[in-house]
């Protein structure tokens, strides 16, 4: 039984949003591990960035936490919880307001040693991987794809967009992107496969340094949200599937704290103005 709590732990109210969607399989031996403790262990690793074996000993064993982490990734539990929480956040903050725009961008990050899909992004001077995300007008995640950092953004975009089939894109009319996505093969893919328009937002002529671009700042803000999780400061995963899983877990943790804020924890008080 755990005697220590941590800032990354879910509250009773937050656990109430998660628990109903974790599958329970009939038969077999009775479960002896508290799934809430497993969830807290995963969020502890996500928020602190520590290695699995360095997590506090009052959490369940590493093998147990890892088994559930893999199971929930493969059986769709993580995706189900993410999508349901996203719907709740959107309904609570923007009721009766359908998505009509979205934004796409990528982020190159260094990797630790080992693992698949690694490369060099010469433009960013990064050896590692690249996170491609597409978010709605509130900055909520619609799709994520992790590739080697050497992969061209426009080339990866077609695969990223292909992951939107079961996402709420029915009323989206425009997806905003920067000039990295100016690619005629990508335009052809969008015209053939999508019902929305890809809009390239360009920097003003002569502009220097960082410039706030119309409707593009939402995806940059989402990357900033992800940056609060030390596990994501580098890509520390052996597989890209685990990398994508931690991105979605970060958004789950974010949305839990938007739906059921922790009293006095200003770090989690995210707001949107979109």
N, C-alpha and C positions, 0 to 999 in steps of 0.2 A: 504494500500500500504506500502510495506516494505521500511524503510529508513536506515536500518543498514545492512551491509554485514559482513560475517564471513569467515575465511579461508577455512572452509569446503564447502562453496557454490560452485556450478558448474559455470563454465564460459559459455559465449555464445556459444563457440565452443563445449564445452562438452555437453551442453544441446541439441545442434543440433544432437549429436549422440544418445541421449536418446529419445527425443520427438517423432520421427516418429514411435516408437514401443510401445507407450502407447495407448491402445485402446480407441476409441471414440464411444460411443453407441448412435445411433440415437433416437430421441424422448425424451420426458421428459422435465423438466425445464432446461433452459440454465445453464451451470456450472458457478458458481461465484467464485470458488477457483482456484487460479493459481497453476497448477500442478508442475511448477518449484519450487514454494515456499514449496510445500509438499515434493518434493525431497530434497530440501535443509534442511528442518526440520529433515528428516530421517538421512541424512548424518551428521547433527549437533549432534544428539543423538549418532550416531555411533562413531564419532571421539572424542567427549568430555566425553562420558560415563554418561551423566546426565540422571536423570529420565525424563520420558515424560513430567510430569507436571512442571518440572523446566526449560523447554526450554524457550528461550526468547519470550516475548509476541507478537513480531512482526511477528512470524510465525503463520500459520493457527491454529485453535483450536486443542487441543489434540485429541478430538473425530474424527475430520476430517482427521488428519494425520494418526491416528490409523486405520480408515476405509480403506483408500487407501493402507496402509501398508499390511493389511490383504487381500484386494482385489487383489493386484498385486502378492501376494504370492500364492493365491489360483488359479488365472486364468492363471498363467504361464508367466505373463509379466516380472517378475524379472528374471526368468530362460532364457527367450528369449533374454533379453537385455544382460545378462551375457554371453551367448554363442556367440552372435553376436560380442560383444566387444572382447572376447577371440580370435575369428577368425581374427578380424582386427589387434589385437596386434601381433599375430603369423605371419600374412601375411606381416605386416610392418617390423618386426624385423628378421624373418627367412623365406623369400619367397622361395617357391619351396623346402622346407625342411620338409618332413612329420614326424610326431611323430613315433619314433621307440622304445622309452623307456618311462617308467613312474615310479613313486615312491609312496609308501604308508607308512603312519606312523600315530601315534595318539598323542594327547596332552591332559593330564588330567588337569582340572581347577576346582578351588573351585566354589561353587554356593552360591548365596544369599539365604535367607530363602524361603521356599515354592517351589512349582513346581513339575513336574513329573520327573521320570527317574533320581534318585539320588542314589549314592552309594559311596563306599570307594575304592580307589586304594591304597592298602597297600604299594606297591613298591615305589610309589611317595609321600606317606603320604598326600593324597588329598581326601577330602570329596566333591564330586560333580559329574561332568559329564566328559565325554571324547569325544573329537572331533577327528573323523577319517577322513582323507582326502587322496585323490589320485590326484597327479599332473603330468603334462607332464614334458618333459626335460627342459622346460623354467620356471617351477614352477607355471604354470597356472592351476587353479583348474579344475579337471574333475569330481569329485564326492565328496560329504561330507555326513557324517552320525554322528549324535550326540546320545550318549547312556549314561547310568549311568557309572560312573568311574570304577565300579566293573566289567564291562563286559570285557571278554578276547578279546584281539586284534584279534587273529586269528578267533574267533567265529564271531566277528563283520565284519571281512573282507569279508566274503561271501555275506552279505547283502550290504556292500559298493560296491563290485564288481558288484552286481546285478543292481546297478543304472547306469551302463555304457552303457546300451543298445542303447541309442540315442546319445552317445558321439563319437567323432572321434577317434576310437580305431582300425580302419581297418588295419593300418600298424604297430601297436605296436606289438613288438615281445617279449619284456621282461619287467616285472614289478619288481622293486627292493624293497626289504623289509629287516628289521633287523630280528634278531633271534626270536623276539616275534611271528613272523608269521611262525615259523617252526612247522607245524602241519599237520599230515597226512590226516586228514579230509579235511583241506583246500586245500592240494595238489590234493586230489581227486575231489574236487569241481572245481578247476581250469582246471584240465584235462578234465572234463566232459563238462564244460560250456564255457570255454574261448579258444581263439586261440593264446594266448600268454603264456609265461613261467614265473612262479614266481621264482625269483632268490633271495636267502637269502645272504645278505652281512654281514659277521661276523667280529667282531673286531679282530685285530691281537692278537695272544697269548701273554699274559703278559702285554698288554697295560693298562695304568692307566689314569683315567680322560677322558676328551673329546678327541675324535679322529675323524679326517675328513675321512669319509668312501667314497670310490669311488661311484659316482652317487647317493649317499644317501643325500648329502648335499642340493640338490635342494628342497626337501620337508621340511627340517629344515629351509631353507631360507623363504619358504612360511609362515611357522608359525611365523617367525620374522616379515614379512610384516603384518600379521594379528595383531601382537602385538602392532602396531602403533595406533590401534583403542582402545581407553580406554573402550568402551562398551564390548570388548572381553577380558579384563584383568581378569574378572571372568565371569561365566555364570549367567547372571542376568534375564534370561527368564523363564516364567512359563512353556512353552512347548518346546520340542526339535525342533519342526518345526520352531518356532521363532528363536531358536539358530542357526539352519542351515541357516535360511534366513539372519541373520546378517553376517554370514561368507561369503555368496555370495555377500551381499551388500558391504562388505569390499573389495572383489576382484573387484567388479564393480568400486568402487571409485579408487582403485589402477590403473585399466586399463584405466579409463578416464584420469588420470594424466600421464599415459605413452603415450597415443595417442595425448592428447592436454595438454602438461605441463603448469603449472601456472608459469609465469615469476618470477624467483628469489626464488621460493619455493623449496628449496633443499630437504625438507623432502619427497617430492613426486617424486624425480628423481630416480626411481628404474631402475636398469640396470641388464641385464642378460649376462652371458658369456657361457651359455650352448650351 
